[in-house]
Amino acid sequence: MSKLVLDAAVFTDAAVAVDTRMVNDAIVKALQAIPDRWAVPLPEIRAARAAGKGVFPLAPESPRARAETIPGPRGPVPVRIYMPDGAPRGVYLHIHGGGWTLGSARENESLLDRIAANCGLAVVSVDYALAPEVPYPAAPDDCEAAALWLVKEGRARFGTDRFAIGGESGGATLAVATLARLRDRHLLSPFSAAVLTAGCYDLRLTPSARNWGDLPLVLNTRDITFFVNNYLRLEGKVDDPDVSPLLGNLKGLPKALFSVGTRDALLDDTLFMAGAWMAAGNGAALDVYPGGCHVFIGFPGSLTDQALKRIDTFLSDF
């Protein structure tokens, strides 16, 4: 769990499977059909996505899921809880992506239902406050509150204090910030494992993000800048480790599975963070998937099947 291996062949065009190319082409075509992704007001974009009318389809609602609220620093924080078939073997605290501006637990229904079913875990997904209406530090504050709630209530609610944490994209960023906050502010290290998929760990923009350009393969340079500006609209600086966890102290954090595709604008963020994670003395595994777009596990294909099986195994064994 402490060996990082990079194969140069993974980054070549020849390594990209035919179905992965087809998925990527379909994503680009769909997004290029929108003249300006951010011309529509954000509340309208969120509402369309929640109603299944976004660019990409919404999965059917899971019978495992129920909506609740937990106490937060600014009022109740919505969470979505997925239960396994039997008694939970542990709890996975999930933090969704969306550039701290979009996204919801409900939009990750298939992924979270799968984890509950396949890994025997209860899943608690946090619907943290979204920017720009409620910018930093609201999102990490809500995630910190959810983690503290889980520490306090986990055994009584779920019969276990075996906890993992994770997220995708901006959710992975918040997951690492949450781990650091619990360690530094509360002297707590309750999580035994982290699943960190395609995170944005340096909001100054790593080279892959800065040099990606305009191609709308889920995420491009303009999108990343848009999200960062929304997130830090009122306060917070890109060189603050609470904002850019790659710049912080990573010692004493749990073992982590890092996943990213080679066609992700945030590729460097994962490559850099996985190395820093291991250098800090933490267990780290790095999976780099040929041709995978940003958070490719949200799209169909053989690459997604492979990555999800890897996540299942990691969460079943932590």
C-alpha positions in Angstrom: 0.0 0.0 0.0 3.0 2.3 -0.2 4.3 1.6 -3.7 3.6 4.0 -6.6 4.3 2.7 -10.1 4.0 4.7 -13.3 4.2 3.0 -16.6 5.1 5.3 -19.5 3.0 3.2 -21.8 -0.2 4.2 -19.9 0.2 7.8 -21.3 0.4 6.8 -24.9 -2.4 7.0 -27.4 -2.0 3.4 -28.2 -3.0 2.5 -24.7 -6.5 4.0 -25.0 -9.2 1.5 -25.7 -11.7 2.0 -28.5 -14.7 2.3 -26.3 -12.9 4.9 -24.1 -12.2 7.0 -27.3 -15.9 6.7 -28.2 -17.0 7.9 -24.7 -14.7 10.8 -24.8 -15.8 11.9 -28.3 -19.5 11.7 -27.2 -18.8 13.9 -24.2 -16.9 16.5 -26.3 -19.7 16.5 -28.9 -22.4 17.0 -26.3 -20.6 19.9 -24.6 -19.5 21.6 -27.8 -23.2 21.8 -28.7 -23.6 24.3 -25.8 -22.4 27.8 -26.9 -21.5 28.9 -23.4 -21.8 26.5 -20.5 -21.9 29.3 -18.0 -24.3 31.7 -19.7 -27.3 30.0 -18.0 -27.7 31.0 -14.3 -26.3 28.4 -11.9 -29.6 27.8 -10.1 -31.2 26.8 -13.4 -28.3 24.5 -14.2 -28.6 22.8 -10.8 -32.4 22.5 -11.1 -32.1 20.9 -14.6 -29.5 18.4 -13.4 -31.6 17.5 -10.4 -34.6 16.9 -12.7 -32.6 14.7 -15.0 -32.6 17.3 -17.7 -28.9 18.1 -17.7 -26.4 17.2 -20.4 -25.8 13.8 -18.9 -28.6 11.5 -17.6 -29.6 11.1 -14.0 -29.6 7.6 -12.6 -32.8 6.1 -11.2 -33.4 6.7 -7.5 -31.9 4.0 -5.2 -34.3 2.2 -2.8 -31.3 2.1 -0.4 -31.3 5.9 -0.1 -32.9 8.2 2.4 -32.5 11.9 3.0 -31.7 13.4 6.4 -30.1 16.4 7.9 -27.3 16.8 10.5 -26.3 19.8 12.6 -23.9 22.2 10.8 -22.2 25.5 11.6 -24.7 27.5 9.5 -27.8 25.3 10.1 -28.8 21.8 9.1 -26.6 20.1 6.5 -28.5 17.7 4.1 -27.0 14.2 3.8 -28.1 11.2 1.8 -27.6 7.8 3.4 -27.4 4.5 1.6 -27.7 1.3 3.6 -26.3 -2.2 2.6 -28.3 -5.3 2.7 -27.1 -6.5 6.1 -25.5 -4.8 9.1 -22.9 -2.3 7.9 -19.3 -3.4 7.9 -18.2 0.2 8.1 -19.3 3.7 6.9 -18.0 5.6 3.9 -18.3 9.4 4.2 -18.7 10.6 0.6 -18.2 14.1 -0.7 -19.5 14.8 -4.2 -17.7 16.8 -6.9 -18.9 19.7 -9.1 -16.3 22.4 -8.6 -17.8 23.4 -5.2 -20.5 25.0 -7.4 -22.6 22.2 -8.8 -23.4 18.6 -7.9 -25.2 16.7 -5.2 -25.4 13.4 -3.5 -28.4 12.4 -5.6 -26.3 12.8 -8.8 -24.0 10.1 -7.6 -26.7 7.6 -7.0 -25.3 4.7 -9.0 -21.8 5.0 -7.5 -23.1 5.2 -3.9 -25.7 2.5 -4.3 -23.0 0.2 -5.7 -20.6 0.8 -2.8 -23.4 0.1 -0.3 -24.3 -3.1 -2.1 -20.9 -4.4 -3.1 -18.8 -3.4 -0.1 -21.3 -3.8 2.7 -20.9 -0.2 3.8 -23.3 2.4 4.9 -22.7 5.5 2.8 -23.2 9.0 4.0 -23.0 11.6 1.2 -22.8 15.3 2.2 -24.8 18.0 0.3 -22.5 20.8 1.5 -23.2 24.5 0.7 -22.4 25.5 -2.8 -20.6 28.5 -4.2 -20.8 31.2 -5.3 -23.9 31.9 -3.2 -22.3 30.3 -0.1 -18.6 30.3 -0.9 -15.5 29.1 1.1 -15.2 28.2 3.9 -18.8 26.9 4.0 -18.2 23.7 2.0 -15.3 22.4 4.2 -17.1 23.6 7.3 -20.1 21.4 6.4 -17.9 18.5 5.6 -16.0 18.9 8.8 -19.3 18.9 10.7 -20.4 15.7 8.9 -17.2 14.0 9.8 -17.6 15.0 13.5 -21.2 13.9 13.4 -20.1 10.5 12.1 -17.4 10.2 14.8 -20.0 11.0 17.5 -23.0 9.1 16.2 -21.5 6.4 14.0 -21.5 3.5 16.4 -25.0 4.2 17.6 -26.4 4.8 14.1 -24.5 2.2 12.1 -23.1 -0.2 14.7 -19.5 0.4 13.7 -16.7 2.9 14.0 -14.8 1.6 11.0 -14.8 4.7 8.7 -13.5 5.6 5.3 -13.8 8.9 3.4 -13.6 10.0 -0.2 -14.9 11.9 -3.1 -14.4 12.9 -6.7 -13.0 16.1 -8.2 -13.8 19.0 -5.8 -15.1 16.4 -3.4 -11.7 14.7 -3.2 -10.2 18.2 -2.4 -12.7 18.6 0.5 -12.1 15.0 1.7 -8.4 15.8 2.2 -9.2 19.1 3.8 -11.6 17.3 6.2 -8.9 14.8 7.2 -6.4 17.6 7.9 -9.0 19.6 9.9 -9.9 16.7 12.1 -6.3 16.0 12.8 -5.3 19.7 13.5 -8.5 21.1 15.0 -9.8 18.1 16.9 -6.8 15.8 17.3 -8.9 13.1 15.6 -7.9 10.5 13.0 -11.0 8.4 12.8 -10.7 7.4 9.1 -8.8 4.3 8.1 -8.9 4.8 4.3 -9.5 7.4 1.7 -10.8 7.0 -1.9 -9.6 10.1 -3.8 -10.7 10.3 -7.5 -9.4 13.1 -9.8 -9.1 15.7 -7.1 -8.1 19.3 -7.5 -5.4 19.6 -4.8 -3.7 22.9 -5.9 -6.1 25.7 -6.8 -3.2 27.8 -8.2 -3.6 25.3 -11.1 -1.1 22.5 -11.8 0.5 22.4 -15.3 -2.0 19.9 -16.7 -4.9 22.2 -15.6 -3.2 25.4 -16.7 -2.2 24.0 -20.1 -5.3 22.0 -20.9 -7.0 24.6 -23.0 -10.5 24.8 -24.3 -11.4 21.2 -25.2 -14.6 20.5 -23.2 -13.8 16.9 -22.2 -16.0 17.3 -19.0 -13.6 19.9 -17.7 -11.3 22.5 -19.3 -9.1 25.3 -18.1 -11.8 27.9 -18.2 -14.1 25.7 -16.1 -11.5 25.2 -13.4 -10.8 28.9 -13.2 -14.6 29.6 -13.0 -15.0 27.1 -10.2 -12.0 28.5 -8.2 -13.3 32.0 -8.5 -16.8 31.0 -7.3 -15.4 29.0 -4.4 -13.1 31.8 -3.2 -15.5 34.7 -4.0 -15.4 36.3 -0.6 -12.4 34.8 1.3 -9.7 32.2 1.1 -6.5 32.2 -0.9 -5.2 29.6 -3.4 -2.0 29.1 -1.4 -3.8 28.3 1.8 -3.5 24.5 2.6 -7.1 24.5 3.7 -7.9 25.5 0.1 -5.1 23.7 -1.7 -4.3 20.6 0.4 -1.3 19.7 -1.7 0.5 22.6 0.0 -0.3 21.4 3.5 1.0 18.9 6.0 0.0 15.5 5.0 1.5 13.5 7.8 -0.6 11.1 9.8 -3.4 10.7 7.1 -4.9 7.3 6.2 -4.0 5.0 3.4 -5.4 6.3 0.1 -6.4 5.0 -3.3 -5.7 7.7 -5.9 -7.4 7.3 -9.3 -7.2 9.5 -12.4 -7.4 9.2 -16.2 -4.7 10.3 -18.5 -7.2 12.6 -20.4 -8.1 14.6 -17.3 -7.2 18.2 -17.0 -6.5 17.5 -13.3 -4.0 14.7 -14.0 -1.1 16.4 -12.4 -3.0 17.1 -9.2 -3.4 13.3 -8.6 0.2 12.5 -9.7 1.6 15.2 -7.4 -0.6 14.4 -4.4 -0.1 10.6 -4.5 3.7 11.2 -4.3 3.4 13.7 -1.6 1.0 11.4 0.3 3.5 8.6 0.3 6.5 10.9 1.1 4.6 12.0 4.2 4.6 8.4 5.4 1.1 7.4 4.5 0.0 4.4 2.5 -0.8 5.2 -1.1 -1.8 3.4 -4.2 -2.1 5.2 -7.6 -4.2 4.0 -10.5 -3.8 5.9 -13.8 -6.3 4.9 -16.5 -5.4 5.3 -20.2 -7.6 7.9 -21.9 -9.9 8.4 -18.9 -11.6 11.8 -18.8 -12.3 13.8 -15.7 -14.1 11.5 -13.2 -14.6 8.9 -16.0 -16.2 6.6 -13.5 -19.4 8.5 -14.0 -19.6 7.3 -17.6 -20.1 3.9 -19.1 -17.2 1.8 -20.5 -14.7 -0.9 -19.8 -12.4 1.6 -18.1 -15.1 2.5 -15.6 -15.8 -1.2 -14.9 -12.1 -1.7 -14.1 -11.9 1.3 -11.9 -15.0 0.6 -10.0 -13.9 -3.0 -9.3 -10.7 -1.6 -7.9 -12.6 0.8 -5.6 -14.8 -2.0 -4.5 -11.8 -4.1 -3.5 -10.2 -1.2 -1.7 -13.3 -0.4 0.3 -14.0 -4.0 1.1 -10.5 -4.6 2.5 -9.6 -1.3 4.4 
